[in-house]
Amino acid sequence: MNPINFFEYVERNEISSITLESLIPTNINVLNNNGSTALHLAVYHGYDIMTHHLIKLGANANLQNKDGKTCLHYTAEYNRIEIAKILLSNNASLSIADNYGNQPLWTAVFNDKGRNDRRELIELFISHGADKHHQNNVAKSPLDIVKIASYKNLEKIFDL
C-alpha cells in the first residue's frame, strides 16, 4: 500500500471497515511529508485505540519527528493522559529531548501554565522516572518553571 493512503486512514481514525494490518506500508515507522510517523499522527489527534493498534503492530513510540518530538511530547502538549499511559506501558522514553532540549515533563509543565489541567499527566511522568532537573537548551528545567512562574498547584509535586 502507498504510505500516503496509510497516513490518510490514520488521520481519519479509520480502523473499522478494513484491518489496519492490511494498510501498513513495509515500514510502519515511515515518515510522512511533514516528518511524522503514523503513531505521531494518532497521538496528535488523540486516537487512543489507533495508538494502541499501531504500537501492537510495531510502531516505535520513541522516534522523533522533524522537531525532535516523540509521541510523549504530544501527550504533554495536548494533555492526552490515556495515550500517555498506553505509551509508557509500551516502553516509551521520558528522557528524549526535542530540538529545544525539552523532555516531555518540561512540555507538560510549560503547557499547564499553572491551570492544574495537566497535574495528573505530570504526576504520571514523575512516577515513571521523568527528570524534574533536566535542563533544556536555555538551562531551564521543569522545576525551574514551577519556581519562576509560581505554579502553586505544582509545588507539592516538585517537593517545594
Buried (B, 14 or more C-beta within 10 A) or exposed (E): EEBEEBBBBBBEBEBEEEEBEEBBBEEBBEBBEEEBBBBBBBBBBBBBEBBBBBBEBEBBBBBBBEEBBBBBBBBBBBBBEEBBBBBBEBEBBBBBBBEEBBBBBBBBBBBBEBEEEBBEBBBBBBEBEBBBEBBBEEEBBBBBBBBEBEBEBBEEBBEE
